[in-house]
Amino acid sequence: MIFTGEVELNIDPKQRLAVPAKIRARLDPAKDGTAWYCVPWGSKRLMLYTERRFEELAEAREKATLTPDEDEAMVASSFYGMCERLEMDSAGRIVIPRSHQELAGLSTNVVLVGAGKYLVIWDRETWNSGKAERNRNLPAAMKQLQDQGKAANG
Protein backbone atom coordinates (compact mmCIF):
# COMPACT_ATOMS: atom_id res chain seq x y z
CA MET A 1 0.00 0.00 0.00
CA ILE A 2 1.20 3.49 -0.83
CA PHE A 3 0.20 6.33 1.50
CA THR A 4 -0.36 9.83 0.06
CA GLY A 5 -1.92 13.11 1.10
CA GLU A 6 -2.18 14.86 4.43
CA VAL A 7 -4.81 15.19 7.16
CA GLU A 8 -4.81 17.62 10.08
CA LEU A 9 -5.60 15.79 13.34
CA ASN A 10 -5.39 16.23 17.10
CA ILE A 11 -3.94 14.00 19.76
CA ASP A 12 -6.61 13.91 22.45
CA PRO A 13 -5.98 14.19 26.24
CA LYS A 14 -5.78 10.36 26.46
CA GLN A 15 -2.95 10.41 23.89
CA ARG A 16 -5.22 8.95 21.17
CA LEU A 17 -4.90 9.73 17.49
CA ALA A 18 -7.70 8.75 15.12
CA VAL A 19 -6.44 7.02 11.99
CA PRO A 20 -8.62 8.54 9.23
CA ALA A 21 -11.36 6.33 7.77
CA LYS A 22 -9.94 6.77 4.26
CA ILE A 23 -6.76 5.03 5.43
CA ARG A 24 -8.46 2.38 7.56
CA ALA A 25 -10.73 1.45 4.65
CA ARG A 26 -7.71 0.49 2.56
CA LEU A 27 -6.11 -1.71 5.22
CA ASP A 28 -6.31 -5.46 4.72
CA PRO A 29 -5.66 -7.25 8.05
CA ALA A 30 -4.39 -10.36 6.24
CA LYS A 31 -1.89 -8.32 4.22
CA ASP A 32 -1.16 -5.32 6.47
CA GLY A 33 -1.67 -6.71 9.97
CA THR A 34 -3.90 -5.23 12.62
CA ALA A 35 -1.51 -2.82 14.32
CA TRP A 36 0.96 -0.02 13.59
CA TYR A 37 4.58 0.46 14.57
CA CYS A 38 5.44 3.95 15.75
CA VAL A 39 9.05 5.07 15.24
CA PRO A 40 10.41 8.39 16.56
CA TRP A 41 12.47 9.94 13.79
CA GLY A 42 14.30 13.20 14.16
CA SER A 43 12.66 16.33 15.40
CA LYS A 44 8.93 17.05 15.32
CA ARG A 45 7.84 13.78 13.71
CA LEU A 46 6.98 10.13 14.20
CA MET A 47 6.78 7.47 11.49
CA LEU A 48 3.93 4.94 11.39
CA TYR A 49 4.35 1.64 9.58
CA THR A 50 1.72 -1.02 9.13
CA GLU A 51 2.53 -4.06 11.22
CA ARG A 52 3.48 -6.27 8.25
CA ARG A 53 5.51 -3.58 6.45
CA PHE A 54 7.56 -2.85 9.57
CA GLU A 55 8.24 -6.54 10.20
CA GLU A 56 9.13 -7.11 6.53
CA LEU A 57 11.58 -4.20 6.46
CA ALA A 58 13.05 -5.05 9.87
CA GLU A 59 13.68 -8.67 8.95
CA ALA A 60 15.25 -7.71 5.62
CA ARG A 61 17.66 -5.39 7.45
CA GLU A 62 18.68 -7.75 10.23
CA LYS A 63 21.77 -9.91 9.87
CA ALA A 64 21.50 -13.43 11.18
CA THR A 65 23.95 -13.27 14.07
CA LEU A 66 23.84 -13.83 17.79
CA THR A 67 26.93 -11.69 18.28
CA PRO A 68 26.54 -8.28 16.62
CA ASP A 69 29.45 -5.88 16.84
CA GLU A 70 29.17 -2.94 19.24
CA ASP A 71 27.90 -0.46 16.63
CA GLU A 72 25.22 -2.87 15.37
CA ALA A 73 24.13 -3.65 18.94
CA MET A 74 23.90 0.05 19.85
CA VAL A 75 21.90 0.97 16.75
CA ALA A 76 19.57 -2.02 17.18
CA SER A 77 18.86 -1.35 20.85
CA SER A 78 18.41 2.39 20.24
CA PHE A 79 16.13 1.92 17.24
CA TYR A 80 14.03 -1.04 18.37
CA GLY A 81 14.00 0.17 21.96
CA MET A 82 12.23 3.33 20.85
CA CYS A 83 9.74 1.60 18.50
CA GLU A 84 6.29 0.76 19.83
CA ARG A 85 3.63 -1.55 18.43
CA LEU A 86 0.26 0.24 18.62
CA GLU A 87 -3.10 -1.54 18.44
CA MET A 88 -6.06 0.31 16.93
CA ASP A 89 -9.19 0.39 19.08
CA SER A 90 -12.68 -0.25 17.70
CA ALA A 91 -12.97 3.45 16.74
CA GLY A 92 -9.74 3.33 14.71
CA ARG A 93 -7.63 5.22 17.24
CA ILE A 94 -4.08 4.48 18.34
CA VAL A 95 -2.51 5.66 21.57
CA ILE A 96 0.65 7.65 20.91
CA PRO A 97 3.02 6.96 23.81
CA ARG A 98 3.64 10.10 25.82
CA SER A 99 7.38 9.43 25.59
CA HIS A 100 7.14 9.44 21.78
CA GLN A 101 5.19 12.68 21.76
CA GLU A 102 7.73 14.29 24.09
CA LEU A 103 10.75 12.85 22.27
CA ALA A 104 9.50 14.19 18.94
CA GLY A 105 8.45 17.49 20.51
CA LEU A 106 4.92 17.17 19.13
CA SER A 107 2.11 19.39 20.24
CA THR A 108 -1.40 17.94 20.26
CA ASN A 109 -2.00 19.56 16.85
CA VAL A 110 -0.50 17.27 14.22
CA VAL A 111 -0.63 16.42 10.52
CA LEU A 112 -0.68 12.83 9.29
CA VAL A 113 1.26 12.78 6.02
CA GLY A 114 1.53 10.00 3.47
CA ALA A 115 5.15 9.13 2.72
CA GLY A 116 4.83 6.22 0.34
CA LYS A 117 5.46 3.06 2.35
CA TYR A 118 4.64 4.70 5.69
CA LEU A 119 2.86 7.61 7.32
CA VAL A 120 4.49 10.48 9.18
CA ILE A 121 3.00 12.30 12.16
CA TRP A 122 4.37 15.84 12.00
CA ASP A 123 3.86 18.65 14.45
CA ARG A 124 1.31 20.78 12.57
CA GLU A 125 3.16 24.08 12.95
CA THR A 126 6.44 22.53 11.79
CA TRP A 127 4.81 20.83 8.79
CA ASN A 128 2.87 23.90 7.67
CA SER A 129 5.71 26.37 8.19
CA GLY A 130 8.09 24.34 6.01
CA LYS A 131 5.64 23.24 3.31
CA ALA A 132 6.42 25.96 0.74
CA GLU A 133 10.18 25.46 1.07
CA ARG A 134 9.86 21.67 0.78
CA ASN A 135 7.78 22.15 -2.36
CA ARG A 136 10.40 24.48 -3.89
CA ASN A 137 13.22 22.05 -3.04
CA LEU A 138 11.40 18.91 -4.15
CA PRO A 139 12.62 18.80 -7.79
CA ALA A 140 16.27 19.12 -6.72
CA ALA A 141 15.85 16.57 -3.92
CA MET A 142 14.19 14.08 -6.29
CA LYS A 143 17.02 14.53 -8.81
CA GLN A 144 19.63 14.02 -6.11
CA LEU A 145 17.96 10.78 -4.98
CA GLN A 146 17.66 9.63 -8.59
CA ASP A 147 21.37 10.33 -9.18
CA GLN A 148 22.30 8.46 -5.99
CA GLY A 149 20.23 5.48 -7.16
CA LYS A 150 21.99 5.47 -10.53
CA ALA A 151 25.41 5.62 -8.86
CA ALA A 152 24.53 2.77 -6.48
CA ASN A 153 23.33 0.59 -9.36
CA GLY A 154 26.49 1.14 -11.34
C-alpha atoms as an extended CHARMM CRD file, in Angstrom:
* protein
*
       154  EXT
         1         1  MET       CA              0.0000000000        0.0000000000        0.0000000000  PROA      1               0.0000000000
         2         2  ILE       CA              1.1950000000        3.4950000000       -0.8290000000  PROA      2               0.0000000000
         3         3  PHE       CA              0.2030000000        6.3290000000        1.4980000000  PROA      3               0.0000000000
         4         4  THR       CA             -0.3570000000        9.8260000000        0.0600000000  PROA      4               0.0000000000
         5         5  GLY       CA             -1.9200000000       13.1130000000        1.1010000000  PROA      5               0.0000000000
         6         6  GLU       CA             -2.1800000000       14.8590000000        4.4290000000  PROA      6               0.0000000000
         7         7  VAL       CA             -4.8050000000       15.1930000000        7.1580000000  PROA      7               0.0000000000
         8         8  GLU       CA             -4.8150000000       17.6170000000       10.0840000000  PROA      8               0.0000000000
         9         9  LEU       CA             -5.6010000000       15.7900000000       13.3400000000  PROA      9               0.0000000000
        10        10  ASN       CA             -5.3880000000       16.2290000000       17.0970000000  PROA      10              0.0000000000
        11        11  ILE       CA             -3.9410000000       13.9970000000       19.7600000000  PROA      11              0.0000000000
        12        12  ASP       CA             -6.6140000000       13.9150000000       22.4530000000  PROA      12              0.0000000000
        13        13  PRO       CA             -5.9790000000       14.1930000000       26.2420000000  PROA      13              0.0000000000
        14        14  LYS       CA             -5.7850000000       10.3650000000       26.4560000000  PROA      14              0.0000000000
        15        15  GLN       CA             -2.9450000000       10.4080000000       23.8860000000  PROA      15              0.0000000000
        16        16  ARG       CA             -5.2170000000        8.9510000000       21.1650000000  PROA      16              0.0000000000
        17        17  LEU       CA             -4.9020000000        9.7300000000       17.4850000000  PROA      17              0.0000000000
        18        18  ALA       CA             -7.7040000000        8.7540000000       15.1170000000  PROA      18              0.0000000000
        19        19  VAL       CA             -6.4360000000        7.0210000000       11.9890000000  PROA      19              0.0000000000
        20        20  PRO       CA             -8.6230000000        8.5350000000        9.2300000000  PROA      20              0.0000000000
        21        21  ALA       CA            -11.3590000000        6.3280000000        7.7750000000  PROA      21              0.0000000000
        22        22  LYS       CA             -9.9380000000        6.7720000000        4.2560000000  PROA      22              0.0000000000
        23        23  ILE       CA             -6.7580000000        5.0300000000        5.4340000000  PROA      23              0.0000000000
        24        24  ARG       CA             -8.4550000000        2.3750000000        7.5580000000  PROA      24              0.0000000000
        25        25  ALA       CA            -10.7290000000        1.4470000000        4.6490000000  PROA      25              0.0000000000
        26        26  ARG       CA             -7.7140000000        0.4860000000        2.5570000000  PROA      26              0.0000000000
        27        27  LEU       CA             -6.1070000000       -1.7080000000        5.2220000000  PROA      27              0.0000000000
        28        28  ASP       CA             -6.3110000000       -5.4580000000        4.7160000000  PROA      28              0.0000000000
        29        29  PRO       CA             -5.6620000000       -7.2480000000        8.0460000000  PROA      29              0.0000000000
        30        30  ALA       CA             -4.3860000000      -10.3550000000        6.2360000000  PROA      30              0.0000000000
        31        31  LYS       CA             -1.8870000000       -8.3160000000        4.2250000000  PROA      31              0.0000000000
        32        32  ASP       CA             -1.1570000000       -5.3240000000        6.4670000000  PROA      32              0.0000000000
        33        33  GLY       CA             -1.6700000000       -6.7150000000        9.9730000000  PROA      33              0.0000000000
        34        34  THR       CA             -3.9040000000       -5.2290000000       12.6210000000  PROA      34              0.0000000000
        35        35  ALA       CA             -1.5080000000       -2.8220000000       14.3200000000  PROA      35              0.0000000000
        36        36  TRP       CA              0.9570000000       -0.0210000000       13.5890000000  PROA      36              0.0000000000
        37        37  TYR       CA              4.5790000000        0.4550000000       14.5680000000  PROA      37              0.0000000000
        38        38  CYS       CA              5.4450000000        3.9520000000       15.7540000000  PROA      38              0.0000000000
        39        39  VAL       CA              9.0500000000        5.0700000000       15.2360000000  PROA      39              0.0000000000
        40        40  PRO       CA             10.4120000000        8.3910000000       16.5570000000  PROA      40              0.0000000000
        41        41  TRP       CA             12.4720000000        9.9450000000       13.7910000000  PROA      41              0.0000000000
        42        42  GLY       CA             14.3040000000       13.1970000000       14.1570000000  PROA      42              0.0000000000
        43        43  SER       CA             12.6560000000       16.3270000000       15.4040000000  PROA      43              0.0000000000
        44        44  LYS       CA              8.9320000000       17.0500000000       15.3180000000  PROA      44              0.0000000000
        45        45  ARG       CA              7.8420000000       13.7760000000       13.7090000000  PROA      45              0.0000000000
        46        46  LEU       CA              6.9750000000       10.1300000000       14.2040000000  PROA      46              0.0000000000
        47        47  MET       CA              6.7840000000        7.4730000000       11.4940000000  PROA      47              0.0000000000
        48        48  LEU       CA              3.9260000000        4.9440000000       11.3900000000  PROA      48              0.0000000000
        49        49  TYR       CA              4.3460000000        1.6370000000        9.5750000000  PROA      49              0.0000000000
        50        50  THR       CA              1.7200000000       -1.0200000000        9.1320000000  PROA      50              0.0000000000
        51        51  GLU       CA              2.5280000000       -4.0630000000       11.2220000000  PROA      51              0.0000000000
        52        52  ARG       CA              3.4770000000       -6.2680000000        8.2520000000  PROA      52              0.0000000000
        53        53  ARG       CA              5.5080000000       -3.5760000000        6.4500000000  PROA      53              0.0000000000
        54        54  PHE       CA              7.5550000000       -2.8520000000        9.5710000000  PROA      54              0.0000000000
        55        55  GLU       CA              8.2390000000       -6.5390000000       10.2000000000  PROA      55              0.0000000000
        56        56  GLU       CA              9.1300000000       -7.1150000000        6.5310000000  PROA      56              0.0000000000
        57        57  LEU       CA             11.5800000000       -4.2030000000        6.4570000000  PROA      57              0.0000000000
        58        58  ALA       CA             13.0550000000       -5.0460000000        9.8660000000  PROA      58              0.0000000000
        59        59  GLU       CA             13.6810000000       -8.6690000000        8.9510000000  PROA      59              0.0000000000
        60        60  ALA       CA             15.2490000000       -7.7130000000        5.6150000000  PROA      60              0.0000000000
        61        61  ARG       CA             17.6600000000       -5.3870000000        7.4460000000  PROA      61              0.0000000000
        62        62  GLU       CA             18.6780000000       -7.7530000000       10.2270000000  PROA      62              0.0000000000
        63        63  LYS       CA             21.7680000000       -9.9090000000        9.8740000000  PROA      63              0.0000000000
        64        64  ALA       CA             21.5000000000      -13.4330000000       11.1780000000  PROA      64              0.0000000000
        65        65  THR       CA             23.9540000000      -13.2690000000       14.0740000000  PROA      65              0.0000000000
        66        66  LEU       CA             23.8430000000      -13.8320000000       17.7930000000  PROA      66              0.0000000000
        67        67  THR       CA             26.9340000000      -11.6930000000       18.2820000000  PROA      67              0.0000000000
        68        68  PRO       CA             26.5410000000       -8.2780000000       16.6220000000  PROA      68              0.0000000000
        69        69  ASP       CA             29.4510000000       -5.8840000000       16.8350000000  PROA      69              0.0000000000
        70        70  GLU       CA             29.1690000000       -2.9420000000       19.2380000000  PROA      70              0.0000000000
        71        71  ASP       CA             27.8960000000       -0.4610000000       16.6300000000  PROA      71              0.0000000000
        72        72  GLU       CA             25.2160000000       -2.8690000000       15.3740000000  PROA      72              0.0000000000
        73        73  ALA       CA             24.1270000000       -3.6500000000       18.9420000000  PROA      73              0.0000000000
        74        74  MET       CA             23.9030000000        0.0530000000       19.8480000000  PROA      74              0.0000000000
        75        75  VAL       CA             21.9000000000        0.9700000000       16.7460000000  PROA      75              0.0000000000
        76        76  ALA       CA             19.5740000000       -2.0200000000       17.1780000000  PROA      76              0.0000000000
        77        77  SER       CA             18.8640000000       -1.3510000000       20.8500000000  PROA      77              0.0000000000
        78        78  SER       CA             18.4150000000        2.3850000000       20.2420000000  PROA      78              0.0000000000
        79        79  PHE       CA             16.1320000000        1.9230000000       17.2440000000  PROA      79              0.0000000000
        80        80  TYR       CA             14.0250000000       -1.0380000000       18.3680000000  PROA      80              0.0000000000
        81        81  GLY       CA             14.0010000000        0.1730000000       21.9550000000  PROA      81              0.0000000000
        82        82  MET       CA             12.2270000000        3.3350000000       20.8460000000  PROA      82              0.0000000000
        83        83  CYS       CA              9.7390000000        1.6000000000       18.4980000000  PROA      83              0.0000000000
        84        84  GLU       CA              6.2910000000        0.7640000000       19.8330000000  PROA      84              0.0000000000
        85        85  ARG       CA              3.6300000000       -1.5490000000       18.4340000000  PROA      85              0.0000000000
        86        86  LEU       CA              0.2590000000        0.2370000000       18.6240000000  PROA      86              0.0000000000
        87        87  GLU       CA             -3.1020000000       -1.5370000000       18.4410000000  PROA      87              0.0000000000
        88        88  MET       CA             -6.0600000000        0.3050000000       16.9270000000  PROA      88              0.0000000000
        89        89  ASP       CA             -9.1900000000        0.3860000000       19.0750000000  PROA      89              0.0000000000
        90        90  SER       CA            -12.6840000000       -0.2500000000       17.6960000000  PROA      90              0.0000000000
        91        91  ALA       CA            -12.9710000000        3.4490000000       16.7380000000  PROA      91              0.0000000000
        92        92  GLY       CA             -9.7410000000        3.3260000000       14.7150000000  PROA      92              0.0000000000
        93        93  ARG       CA             -7.6260000000        5.2160000000       17.2410000000  PROA      93              0.0000000000
        94        94  ILE       CA             -4.0810000000        4.4820000000       18.3360000000  PROA      94              0.0000000000
        95        95  VAL       CA             -2.5070000000        5.6610000000       21.5710000000  PROA      95              0.0000000000
        96        96  ILE       CA              0.6550000000        7.6530000000       20.9100000000  PROA      96              0.0000000000
        97        97  PRO       CA              3.0220000000        6.9550000000       23.8050000000  PROA      97              0.0000000000
        98        98  ARG       CA              3.6360000000       10.1040000000       25.8150000000  PROA      98              0.0000000000
        99        99  SER       CA              7.3780000000        9.4310000000       25.5910000000  PROA      99              0.0000000000
       100       100  HSD       CA              7.1450000000        9.4410000000       21.7770000000  PROA      100             0.0000000000
       101       101  GLN       CA              5.1900000000       12.6800000000       21.7580000000  PROA      101             0.0000000000
       102       102  GLU       CA              7.7280000000       14.2930000000       24.0890000000  PROA      102             0.0000000000
       103       103  LEU       CA             10.7470000000       12.8450000000       22.2740000000  PROA      103             0.0000000000
       104       104  ALA       CA              9.5030000000       14.1910000000       18.9450000000  PROA      104             0.0000000000
       105       105  GLY       CA              8.4490000000       17.4940000000       20.5050000000  PROA      105             0.0000000000
       106       106  LEU       CA              4.9210000000       17.1670000000       19.1340000000  PROA      106             0.0000000000
       107       107  SER       CA              2.1080000000       19.3910000000       20.2410000000  PROA      107             0.0000000000
       108       108  THR       CA             -1.4000000000       17.9410000000       20.2630000000  PROA      108             0.0000000000
       109       109  ASN       CA             -1.9980000000       19.5550000000       16.8500000000  PROA      109             0.0000000000
       110       110  VAL       CA             -0.4990000000       17.2680000000       14.2160000000  PROA      110             0.0000000000
       111       111  VAL       CA             -0.6320000000       16.4180000000       10.5190000000  PROA      111             0.0000000000
       112       112  LEU       CA             -0.6770000000       12.8270000000        9.2910000000  PROA      112             0.0000000000
       113       113  VAL       CA              1.2580000000       12.7840000000        6.0230000000  PROA      113             0.0000000000
       114       114  GLY       CA              1.5270000000        9.9970000000        3.4730000000  PROA      114             0.0000000000
       115       115  ALA       CA              5.1540000000        9.1310000000        2.7230000000  PROA      115             0.0000000000
       116       116  GLY       CA              4.8320000000        6.2170000000        0.3410000000  PROA      116             0.0000000000
       117       117  LYS       CA              5.4650000000        3.0610000000        2.3480000000  PROA      117             0.0000000000
       118       118  TYR       CA              4.6430000000        4.6970000000        5.6870000000  PROA      118             0.0000000000
       119       119  LEU       CA              2.8600000000        7.6110000000        7.3220000000  PROA      119             0.0000000000
       120       120  VAL       CA              4.4860000000       10.4800000000        9.1840000000  PROA      120             0.0000000000
       121       121  ILE       CA              2.9970000000       12.3010000000       12.1570000000  PROA      121             0.0000000000
       122       122  TRP       CA              4.3680000000       15.8380000000       12.0020000000  PROA      122             0.0000000000
       123       123  ASP       CA              3.8620000000       18.6530000000       14.4480000000  PROA      123             0.0000000000
       124       124  ARG       CA              1.3120000000       20.7800000000       12.5650000000  PROA      124             0.0000000000
       125       125  GLU       CA              3.1550000000       24.0760000000       12.9540000000  PROA      125             0.0000000000
       126       126  THR       CA              6.4440000000       22.5270000000       11.7880000000  PROA      126             0.0000000000
       127       127  TRP       CA              4.8080000000       20.8290000000        8.7900000000  PROA      127             0.0000000000
       128       128  ASN       CA              2.8680000000       23.8970000000        7.6740000000  PROA      128             0.0000000000
       129       129  SER       CA              5.7110000000       26.3750000000        8.1880000000  PROA      129             0.0000000000
       130       130  GLY       CA              8.0940000000       24.3440000000        6.0060000000  PROA      130             0.0000000000
       131       131  LYS       CA              5.6430000000       23.2390000000        3.3110000000  PROA      131             0.0000000000
       132       132  ALA       CA              6.4170000000       25.9610000000        0.7440000000  PROA      132             0.0000000000
       133       133  GLU       CA             10.1770000000       25.4640000000        1.0740000000  PROA      133             0.0000000000
       134       134  ARG       CA              9.8630000000       21.6660000000        0.7820000000  PROA      134             0.0000000000
       135       135  ASN       CA              7.7750000000       22.1540000000       -2.3600000000  PROA      135             0.0000000000
       136       136  ARG       CA             10.4000000000       24.4810000000       -3.8860000000  PROA      136             0.0000000000
       137       137  ASN       CA             13.2150000000       22.0550000000       -3.0380000000  PROA      137             0.0000000000
       138       138  LEU       CA             11.3990000000       18.9090000000       -4.1460000000  PROA      138             0.0000000000
       139       139  PRO       CA             12.6220000000       18.8020000000       -7.7890000000  PROA      139             0.0000000000
       140       140  ALA       CA             16.2700000000       19.1250000000       -6.7190000000  PROA      140             0.0000000000
       141       141  ALA       CA             15.8490000000       16.5720000000       -3.9200000000  PROA      141             0.0000000000
       142       142  MET       CA             14.1950000000       14.0760000000       -6.2940000000  PROA      142             0.0000000000
       143       143  LYS       CA             17.0200000000       14.5330000000       -8.8130000000  PROA      143             0.0000000000
       144       144  GLN       CA             19.6340000000       14.0150000000       -6.1080000000  PROA      144             0.0000000000
       145       145  LEU       CA             17.9620000000       10.7790000000       -4.9790000000  PROA      145             0.0000000000
       146       146  GLN       CA             17.6650000000        9.6290000000       -8.5870000000  PROA      146             0.0000000000
       147       147  ASP       CA             21.3700000000       10.3340000000       -9.1820000000  PROA      147             0.0000000000
       148       148  GLN       CA             22.3040000000        8.4590000000       -5.9900000000  PROA      148             0.0000000000
       149       149  GLY       CA             20.2320000000        5.4850000000       -7.1580000000  PROA      149             0.0000000000
       150       150  LYS       CA             21.9920000000        5.4730000000      -10.5320000000  PROA      150             0.0000000000
       151       151  ALA       CA             25.4090000000        5.6230000000       -8.8590000000  PROA      151             0.0000000000
       152       152  ALA       CA             24.5330000000        2.7720000000       -6.4840000000  PROA      152             0.0000000000
       153       153  ASN       CA             23.3250000000        0.5880000000       -9.3570000000  PROA      153             0.0000000000
       154       154  GLY       CA             26.4850000000        1.1410000000      -11.3380000000  PROA      154             0.0000000000
